[in-house]
Amino acid sequence: MKSYRLVNLLFTLVIMLFMMTACETELPEECQDISIVAEANSDSTHYTLIADLRGLDDIEFSWFINDQQIATGDSIGTTLDFNFAPGVYSVCITAESITCGAFDFCTEIVVRDTSDQRDDCPKPSFSAERMHRNKYLFVADFEGMDSLEYVWYVDGDSIESEPLSEERHHKFDYEFRPGTHTVCIKARTEECGELAFCKEMVIGESECPELSFYKEAAGDSAYFFIADFRDADSIQYGWSVNDSIVDKENVEGYETDHKFYWEFTPGTYDICIESIATDQCESTKYCYSLEIDEEGGCPDLYYYYEEGNDGAYYFTADFDGMEDLEWYAWKVNGQIKDEESGDNKDNEFTYYFDGAGDHEVCLVTETPECPQATYFCKTINNDPATNCVDLSYSAEEESNGYIFSATFDDRDSITYIWKVYIGDDYQGGEVREFGSDADHDFFWEFTPGVDYTVCLKQDGCDSNAVCETYSID
């Protein structure tokens, strides 16, 4: 699904990305990944041209269309927007870098006249709404979408399909890494051919902190609450007890020490830390519930944790009187995952989170003096994308296809995905979640004489993939 075919506003575009040559001299091996990508936009003549010059330092280059210089650039990934009339065009960059020397690189684009095409074809479209930091919600919104099968793409990879069913929701959410990304809806009909609509998303580095704090006992029913998050000195925030502001940090008129002291009487309290909104960051809040009983009431639970190199998190209970408790449990996102009881308590808990994002981990216990239960919780942000690994796999030919096996180290510590393509068209695949008991094999049945590209990708690491092409006779 590489072209748009809509009349007047949409189009059929044939993009021929071949005849790519280095005209001056044969380029060194490290310069062979240079490419020009042509992306059609919202009408039949408007293209975005992208020079993919990754890996080259200190590069200077110019754009040429049919031997006419259009623009110059000095930054990797520079794009050029250009309106074409129907016809055949040679799009080139003339460049020079320390690594590759001077070279020319060209591709040919054919722009068709779409004036005689249908005007009753679906016109795919969608909106984008920011959900949280770098996570966005995309909502399809166009006439005829309920009767059209389509696929969501991010940076050329098919991510989620919308087949015809009662359960389709026309929505798609995605958490991006910083950078420039292209999100598309693509579809095909017999009458209209291939249809598409794309948006470019520019995702910046998130500078908004995730608030957190911990408490320290300071006597009977008295505690210090201490801020525990990065860049605490650079933002303004306040402390509250049961929605009443009791202290502020980095605010004129208040002492900034990133903690506050409070003596409680018996009762239930919500202690919160809340940042003050800025032009860059919305106001965020982190709270902790504390129940103060009469002497001999609920125990004051606490734990700390460490993140391991294998994708696991290691939690250790650490509070007074834990050896005297008959029972306590570890909960992840509201579900009990481990229990400690009697003389068998080791006070430790190891867990592999199921996917990236925020996860709430709690200690909970009940005692005769505390029958309503008491909790200590923390929100853990798990981002497996920070642990990108070196992927590899083997392939064994069968009579009607291939068995592929993941062979890299720490296979159980990440989520990885098998994807199969014919050319650029996604055929299907399989996801192997980290922590799963499933094996590491993947079988795909081949049609004789057809070339299949099989890719192994790590979930959350956009650039981390190993792809090879296979066929059977």
C-alpha positions in Angstrom: 0.0 0.0 0.0 2.4 2.7 -1.2 0.2 5.1 -3.2 -2.8 7.3 -2.7 -5.7 7.0 -5.2 -8.3 9.6 -4.6 -9.8 12.0 -7.1 -9.2 15.8 -6.9 -8.2 15.9 -3.3 -6.6 12.4 -3.2 -4.6 10.5 -5.7 -2.9 7.6 -7.2 0.9 8.0 -6.9 3.5 5.6 -8.1 6.7 6.1 -6.3 9.6 4.3 -8.0 12.5 4.3 -5.5 15.1 2.6 -7.7 17.8 3.7 -10.1 19.7 4.9 -7.0 23.3 5.5 -8.0 26.4 7.1 -6.7 27.4 9.0 -9.9 30.8 10.3 -9.1 32.7 7.4 -7.5 31.8 4.1 -5.9 31.0 4.9 -2.3 32.6 3.2 0.7 30.7 0.5 2.4 29.6 2.7 5.3 27.9 5.1 2.8 25.7 2.5 1.1 22.6 3.2 3.2 21.9 6.6 1.7 18.4 7.0 0.3 15.7 9.5 -0.7 12.2 8.8 0.4 9.2 10.5 -1.4 6.0 10.7 0.6 2.8 12.0 -1.0 0.8 14.4 1.0 -2.8 15.6 1.0 -3.2 16.3 -2.8 -2.0 14.7 -6.0 1.0 16.9 -6.6 2.5 17.7 -3.2 5.4 15.6 -2.0 7.7 15.6 1.1 11.2 14.5 0.1 13.4 13.1 2.8 17.2 12.7 2.5 18.1 9.8 4.7 21.8 10.5 5.4 22.1 8.8 8.8 25.6 7.8 9.9 27.3 10.7 8.0 29.0 13.5 9.9 29.6 17.1 8.8 27.6 16.7 5.6 26.8 19.5 3.2 24.3 18.9 0.4 21.9 20.5 -2.2 18.6 19.4 -3.7 18.2 19.2 -7.4 15.0 18.4 -9.4 15.6 17.8 -13.1 19.1 19.3 -12.8 17.7 22.5 -11.3 19.0 23.4 -7.8 16.1 23.8 -5.4 17.6 24.1 -1.9 20.6 23.4 0.3 20.9 21.9 3.7 23.5 21.0 6.3 21.5 18.8 8.7 20.9 15.0 8.6 17.3 14.1 7.8 16.5 17.4 6.0 13.2 17.4 4.2 12.0 19.3 1.2 8.3 20.0 0.4 7.7 20.4 -3.4 4.6 20.7 -5.7 4.9 18.7 -8.9 2.9 18.7 -12.1 2.2 15.3 -13.7 5.3 13.9 -15.3 8.6 12.1 -14.7 11.2 13.8 -12.3 14.8 13.1 -11.4 15.3 14.0 -7.7 18.9 14.2 -6.6 21.1 15.4 -3.8 24.7 16.5 -4.5 26.6 16.0 -1.3 30.0 16.0 0.3 31.1 14.6 3.7 34.3 13.7 5.4 33.3 10.0 5.4 32.1 9.6 1.8 33.7 12.5 -0.1 31.8 14.1 -2.9 28.9 12.2 -4.5 25.5 12.5 -6.2 22.5 10.4 -5.4 19.2 10.2 -7.3 15.8 8.7 -7.5 13.1 8.9 -10.1 9.5 9.9 -9.3 6.5 9.4 -11.7 3.5 11.7 -10.9 0.3 10.5 -12.6 -2.5 12.7 -13.9 -5.5 11.8 -11.6 -8.1 14.1 -13.3 -10.0 11.1 -14.7 -10.3 9.1 -11.5 -13.2 8.4 -9.2 -14.5 11.0 -6.7 -16.6 8.6 -4.6 -13.7 6.7 -3.0 -13.2 6.8 0.8 -10.9 9.6 2.0 -9.1 8.3 5.0 -8.4 10.8 7.8 -7.7 10.7 11.5 -7.1 13.0 14.4 -4.3 12.9 17.0 -4.7 13.7 20.7 -1.9 13.6 23.3 -2.7 11.3 26.2 0.4 11.4 28.4 3.8 12.7 27.7 4.9 10.9 24.5 1.7 8.7 24.2 -0.9 9.7 21.6 -4.4 8.6 20.7 -5.3 8.4 17.0 -9.0 8.3 16.0 -10.1 7.5 12.5 -12.7 9.9 11.2 -13.9 9.7 7.6 -17.0 8.7 5.7 -17.2 5.0 4.9 -14.8 3.8 7.6 -17.3 1.3 9.0 -17.3 -0.7 5.8 -13.5 -0.4 5.0 -10.7 -2.6 6.3 -7.6 -0.5 7.0 -4.3 -0.7 8.8 -2.4 1.7 11.1 1.2 2.3 10.3 4.0 3.9 12.2 7.2 4.7 10.3 6.3 2.2 7.6 5.6 -0.7 10.0 2.0 -2.0 10.3 1.1 -1.8 14.0 -2.6 -2.5 14.2 -5.4 -3.5 11.8 -9.1 -2.7 11.8 -10.8 -5.7 10.3 -14.6 -5.7 9.7 -16.2 -6.8 13.0 -18.5 -5.5 15.7 -15.5 -5.0 18.0 -13.6 -2.5 15.9 -13.2 0.8 17.6 -11.4 3.0 15.0 -8.8 4.1 17.6 -5.2 3.4 18.0 -2.7 4.6 20.7 1.0 4.6 20.5 3.9 5.7 22.8 6.7 7.3 20.7 10.4 7.7 21.3 11.7 11.2 20.8 12.1 12.1 17.1 10.1 12.5 13.9 7.6 9.8 13.1 5.0 9.2 10.3 1.6 7.8 11.2 -0.6 6.5 8.4 -3.9 4.8 7.7 -3.7 2.6 4.6 -6.4 0.6 2.9 -7.3 -1.0 -0.5 -10.5 -1.5 -2.4 -11.1 -3.1 -5.7 -12.7 0.0 -7.1 -10.3 2.6 -5.8 -7.1 0.8 -5.4 -4.8 1.8 -2.6 -5.8 4.6 -0.2 -3.8 6.3 2.5 -3.6 9.3 4.8 -0.5 10.2 6.9 0.6 12.7 9.5 4.1 13.6 10.7 4.5 13.6 14.5 7.5 15.5 16.0 8.1 14.1 19.5 10.4 16.0 21.7 12.4 14.9 24.7 10.2 14.8 27.8 11.4 17.2 30.4 8.4 16.8 32.7 9.4 15.0 35.9 7.5 12.1 37.4 6.8 13.1 41.0 7.5 10.9 44.0 8.3 11.0 47.6 9.0 8.7 50.6 8.3 9.0 54.3 10.5 8.5 57.4 9.1 8.0 60.9 10.0 10.8 63.3 8.3 9.6 66.4 4.8 8.4 67.4 2.4 9.4 64.6 4.9 11.9 63.2 6.7 11.7 59.8 9.1 13.5 57.4 8.0 13.4 53.8 10.9 13.7 51.4 10.7 14.5 47.7 12.4 11.8 45.6 12.4 12.7 41.8 14.9 14.1 39.3 15.3 17.9 38.9 13.5 18.7 42.1 15.4 22.0 42.2 14.1 23.1 38.8 10.3 23.0 39.3 7.8 24.6 41.6 5.6 22.3 43.6 3.6 22.1 46.8 2.7 19.6 49.6 -0.8 19.0 50.7 -2.5 17.0 53.5 -6.2 16.2 52.7 -6.2 18.8 50.0 -4.9 21.6 52.2 -1.6 23.1 51.1 1.0 22.8 53.9 4.3 23.7 52.2 5.8 24.8 48.9 9.2 24.3 47.3 11.1 26.6 44.9 8.4 29.3 45.6 9.2 32.8 46.9 8.3 33.1 50.6 8.9 29.4 51.4 12.0 27.6 52.5 13.1 25.1 50.0 14.4 21.8 51.5 12.2 19.4 49.5 10.6 17.9 52.6 8.0 18.6 55.3 7.2 17.4 58.8 3.8 16.6 60.1 2.3 15.2 63.3 -0.9 13.3 62.9 -3.8 12.4 65.1 -5.7 9.1 64.5 -7.5 9.2 61.1 -7.0 8.7 57.4 -4.8 11.1 55.4 -3.9 11.8 51.7 -0.5 13.3 51.5 0.2 14.7 48.0 2.9 16.4 46.1 1.8 18.5 43.1 3.8 20.4 40.5 2.8 23.9 39.3 1.9 23.9 35.6 4.3 25.6 33.1 4.2 26.2 29.4 6.1 23.0 28.9 4.5 20.7 31.4 1.0 20.1 32.8 0.5 20.0 36.5 1.1 16.5 37.8 0.3 14.9 41.2 1.5 12.0 43.3 -0.3 11.0 46.5 0.1 8.5 49.3 -2.6 7.4 51.7 -1.7 7.1 55.4 -3.9 5.7 58.1 -3.1 6.6 61.7 -4.6 4.4 64.4 -4.5 4.4 68.1 -1.4 2.7 69.5 -1.2 -0.9 68.4 -3.1 -0.2 65.1 -1.9 -0.8 61.5 1.8 -1.5 60.8 3.7 1.1 58.8 4.7 -0.8 55.7 7.6 0.1 53.4 9.7 -1.4 50.6 12.5 -0.4 48.3 13.4 -1.8 44.9 16.2 -2.1 42.4 16.0 -2.6 38.6 18.1 -5.5 37.3 20.0 -5.7 34.0 17.8 -8.7 32.9 14.5 -6.7 32.8 13.5 -7.8 36.3 12.7 -5.6 39.3 13.8 -6.7 42.8 11.6 -5.6 45.7 12.6 -5.9 49.4 10.2 -5.3 52.3 11.8 -3.1 55.0 9.7 -2.0 57.9 9.5 -2.5 61.7 7.7 -5.5 62.9 7.5 -7.4 59.5 8.8 -10.6 61.1 5.9 -10.5 63.6 3.2 -10.3 60.9 1.4 -13.5 60.1 0.8 -12.5 56.5 1.4 -9.8 54.0 1.3 -9.8 50.2 2.7 -8.1 47.1 0.2 -6.7 44.6 0.9 -5.5 41.1 -1.8 -3.4 39.5 -4.3 -4.6 42.0 -3.5 -8.4 41.6 -1.8 -10.5 44.3 1.5 -11.8 42.8 3.3 -13.1 45.9 2.5 -13.8 49.6 4.6 -14.0 52.7 3.3 -15.9 55.7 4.5 -17.7 58.9 8.1 -18.6 59.2 8.6 -18.8 55.4 8.9 -15.1 54.8 12.0 -14.0 52.9 10.7 -10.4 52.5 11.7 -10.3 48.8 9.8 -10.2 45.6 11.0 -10.4 41.9 8.8 -9.3 39.0 9.0 -8.9 35.2 6.4 -6.3 34.2 4.1 -7.1 31.3 4.9 -4.3 28.9 6.1 -0.7 29.1 4.3 2.0 31.2 3.3 2.8 34.8 2.7 -0.1 37.2 1.5 0.2 40.8 3.3 -2.2 43.2 1.8 -2.4 46.7 2.5 -4.1 50.0 -0.7 -5.1 51.9 -1.4 -6.7 55.2 -4.3 -7.3 57.6 -4.1 -7.9 61.3 -6.6 -8.2 64.2 -5.7 -4.6 65.1 -6.0 -3.5 61.5 -8.8 -5.5 59.9 -9.5 -3.0 57.2 -6.0 -3.7 55.7 -3.2 -1.2 55.2 -1.1 -0.5 52.1 2.2 0.9 51.0 2.3 1.6 47.2 4.7 3.0 44.6 4.3 3.6 40.9 7.0 2.0 38.8 7.6 3.3 35.3 8.9 0.3 33.3 10.6 1.2 30.0 12.1 -1.9 28.4 13.2 0.4 25.5 16.1 1.5 27.5 17.5 -2.1 27.4 17.8 -2.7 23.7 19.7 -6.0 23.1 21.6 -7.4 20.1 19.1 -9.6 18.3 19.8 -12.7 16.2 17.9 -15.7 14.9 18.5 -19.0 13.0 16.3 -20.4 10.1 15.7 -24.0 9.3 13.9 -24.9 6.0 11.0 -27.3 6.1 9.1 -28.8 3.1 6.6 -26.0 3.1 8.3 -23.1 4.9 10.8 -22.2 7.6 11.1 -22.5 11.3 12.8 -19.4 12.8 14.4 -19.5 16.3 15.5 -16.6 18.4 19.1 -17.2 19.4 20.2 -14.0 21.2 21.1 -13.8 24.9 18.5 -12.8 27.5 15.6 -13.9 25.2 13.3 -14.2 28.2 13.9 -10.7 29.5 12.3 -8.7 26.6 9.2 -8.7 24.4 10.1 -9.4 20.8 8.1 -9.6 17.6 8.3 -11.7 14.4 7.1 -9.8 11.3 6.8 -11.2 7.7 6.7 -9.1 4.6 6.4 -9.6 0.9 8.1 -6.5 -0.4 6.8 -3.7 1.8 3.4 -5.4 2.4 3.0 -6.8 5.9 1.8 -10.4 5.9 1.6 -11.3 9.6 3.7 -12.3 12.6 3.8 -13.2 16.2 4.6 -11.6 19.6 6.6 -13.3 22.3 6.0 -11.5 25.6 8.9 -11.4 28.1 8.3 -13.6 31.1 6.2 -16.0 28.9 6.5 -19.7 29.1 6.3 -20.0 25.3 9.2 -21.3 23.3 11.3 -19.1 21.0 10.4 -20.7 17.7 8.2 -19.2 14.9 7.0 -21.0 11.8 5.8 -19.4 8.5 4.4 -21.3 5.6 5.9 -20.1 2.2 4.4 -20.0 -1.3 7.0 -21.5 -3.7 8.9 -18.9 -5.7 7.9 -15.9 -3.5 10.5 -13.9 -1.6 9.6 -13.3 2.1 11.4 -10.9 4.4 11.4 -12.1 8.0 12.2 -9.6 10.7 12.9 -10.0 14.4 12.2 -6.8 16.3 12.4 -5.8 19.9 9.3 -4.2 21.3 10.0 -0.6 22.4 13.3 -0.3 20.4 12.2 1.2 17.1 15.6 0.8 15.3 16.4 -2.6 16.8 15.6 -5.2 14.1 17.2 -8.1 12.2 15.7 -8.9 8.8 16.6 -11.5 6.2 14.9 -12.7 2.9 14.0 -16.3 2.3 12.2 -18.4 -0.4 11.5 -22.0 -1.2 11.4 -23.7 -4.6 
